[in-house]
Amino acid sequence: MPTNLPPDYYEVEKRYRAASDPSEKAALLEEMYTLVPKHKGTDHLRADIRRQLSRLNQEAQAQRKKGGGHAGDYQVEKEGAGQAVLIGPANTGKSSLLEALTNAQPDISPAPYTTWRPQPGMMAVLDIQVQLVDTPAMEDQLAEPGLFHLVRSSDLILLVVDLQADPLEQVADSLLLLRQHRIAPRPRHGPPPENPERIAYLPLIVLVNKDDDESQDELFSICCELLEAEWPILPVSAHTGRNFEALKTLVFEQLGIVRVYAKPPGKEPDLERPFVFKRGASVHDLARKVHRDFVEHLKSARVWGSAEFPGQMVAREYLLEDGDIVELKM
C-alpha cells in the first residue's frame, strides 16, 4: 500500500540525514512523525520512526550516564497527600493537563515525544496537595523500564487518551503494555483477583482529553459504551478546563485518603493543615503522627464529625473518617 508522503516530509528527512547531534536528530524525527499520514500503508514507517526515536533516546541516556547520570532519572520523590502519574500514548495532552492543573511548566508541543523525563507538579485538591507526574509517551518499543517502575510505585494511574484519535485503541494498547510489565487496574468494586504473578493492582482513572464542550458528549458516550470500563472514566479538556473539579474529586476518592484535623485542648481546631491518612486509620495512628509522646501517654481522645455526638470520647482503635476533628489529651 503506498504511503503518499507529503513533500514536506522529504524536506525534513533530508535535514535529518544531514544532522549529527542526537537532540537535533530526535527533534527532526518528531517533526517527520507528525507529517506521516495515519493509515495502514504508513504503519511500518511510523513504527520505524518510533524505533529510531527510542534508539536516540537510549544514546542520550548513555551520554548522561557517562556524565554522571544514573537510572534514577525516573525516580520522583513523593510529595503531598498522594502521587498520581499521567500516562498514555504520545500527543494525548498529558503535559497540557499537568500545566493546567499544577504549578509546573512542562515543554508542550503539538509534535509527539516532547516529554522525555517525568516532571512533577502539585495540584490543589480541597485543602491538600496531590502530586501529578507527567511521563514520556508509553508506547511499545519506546517506553523505558524506568517508566514502569515509576508507575508501579505510584498511588494512582491517570491514563490519558485523545477523544479525537481512537481512544478505544489507545486504552487497549496502554492496558496491554501495563500488563506486560505486571501492572493492572484495580477493580472498582471488590478486592483484586488472586495474584500469583505478583501483579501490582493500582487504582486507575481514564481521562478522555480534548472533550472541550457539550458538542463532543455524544462521541464520549459512544466511547464509554464500547469500553464497558470497570474503572472511572471522565471527559476532560486541558484547553478549556472542563470537568477539572470533578477530576479533583475523583482523584481524592481513588487515592482512598481521609483528612483529620487536630484540636488542642481548650483551643480551636487547626482547619488549614489537616493530617492525611489512608482510609482505615485510627486515633492511635493520629497520635503517633502528632507526636511520639502521645502514643505512650495518651489519656483520652474526643472526636467531632463521625462520632455519634460532638466531642464524643473514643478509644485508640476508633476509625477516623474524612473531616473528623480530634482532640488528644495526655
PyMOL commands that set and color helices and strands:
alter all, ss='L'
color gray80, all
select helices_A, chain A and resi 7-18+22-35+40-66+71-74+94-101+145-153+167-180+214-227+244-255+283-290+292-297
alter helices_A, ss='H'
color red, helices_A
select strands_A, chain A and resi 83-87+119-125+128-134+156-162+183-185+200-202+204-209+233-235+257-262+275-278+300-304+312-314+324-329
alter strands_A, ss='S'
color yellow, strands_A
deselect
rebuild
show_as cartoon
